[in-house]
Amino acid sequence: MKQRVKALQNDLAKEREQVNELKKYDPVKMKKSLDDNKKRLAEKTSAAEVLQKSLGKTKAENAELLKKVAELEARVKELEPVVEEVAEEQAQAA
């Protein structure tokens, strides 16, 4: 009789372990978690797309500004001799 009780207790303990293990994989809880993760992923993806567009726009603006700076530097180099001539003429006239 004691052996039978002990065997049943062991079986009960095993069944409880199995039930606890199965509770970890509750379909409703897992579905909710999956939905939450999908939502967070969609938000992050959306934010990443916005940042990528912003980065592209900023790079284009930067390239345009660098081009303007190069053009202005070239223009300054062209005008430097003229400015020096005018300064020399004013110095000679004075």
C-alpha positions in Angstrom: 0.0 0.0 0.0 2.8 2.4 0.9 4.6 1.7 -2.4 1.3 2.4 -4.3 0.9 5.7 -2.5 4.5 6.7 -3.1 4.2 5.7 -6.8 1.0 7.8 -7.1 2.7 10.8 -5.4 5.6 10.5 -7.8 3.1 10.4 -10.7 1.3 13.4 -9.3 4.5 15.3 -9.0 5.5 14.5 -12.6 2.0 15.5 -13.8 2.3 18.8 -12.0 5.7 19.5 -13.5 4.2 18.8 -17.0 1.2 21.1 -16.3 3.6 23.8 -15.2 5.7 23.4 -18.3 2.6 23.6 -20.5 1.4 26.7 -18.7 4.6 28.4 -19.9 3.3 28.0 -23.5 -0.2 29.5 -22.9 -1.5 30.3 -26.5 -3.4 33.4 -25.4 -0.4 34.9 -23.6 2.0 34.0 -26.5 -0.4 35.6 -29.1 -0.6 38.8 -27.1 3.2 38.9 -26.7 3.6 38.2 -30.5 1.1 41.0 -31.3 3.0 43.4 -29.0 6.3 42.5 -30.5 4.9 43.0 -34.0 3.6 46.4 -33.0 6.9 47.5 -31.5 8.7 46.3 -34.6 6.4 48.2 -36.9 7.0 51.4 -34.9 10.7 50.9 -35.0 10.7 50.2 -38.7 8.6 53.4 -39.3 11.0 55.4 -37.2 13.9 54.0 -39.1 12.4 54.9 -42.4 11.8 58.5 -41.3 15.4 58.7 -40.1 16.6 57.3 -43.4 14.6 59.8 -45.4 15.9 62.6 -43.2 19.5 61.4 -43.6 19.1 61.3 -47.4 17.7 64.8 -47.4 20.5 66.1 -45.1 23.2 64.5 -47.3 21.7 66.1 -50.4 21.6 69.5 -48.7 25.2 69.0 -47.5 26.4 68.1 -51.0 24.6 71.2 -52.4 26.1 73.5 -49.8 29.6 72.0 -50.4 29.2 72.7 -54.1 28.2 76.3 -53.3 31.2 76.8 -51.0 33.5 75.4 -53.7 31.9 77.8 -56.3 32.3 80.8 -53.9 35.9 79.9 -53.1 36.7 79.7 -56.9 35.0 83.1 -57.3 37.1 84.6 -54.5 40.2 83.3 -56.1 39.1 85.0 -59.4 38.5 88.3 -57.6 41.6 88.4 -55.5 43.8 89.8 -58.2 41.3 92.5 -59.0 40.9 93.5 -55.4 44.7 93.7 -55.1 44.9 95.9 -58.2 42.3 98.3 -56.8 44.1 98.4 -53.5 47.4 99.2 -55.2 45.7 101.9 -57.4 44.2 103.5 -54.3 47.5 103.4 -52.5 49.3 105.0 -55.5 46.6 107.7 -55.8 46.9 108.6 -52.2 
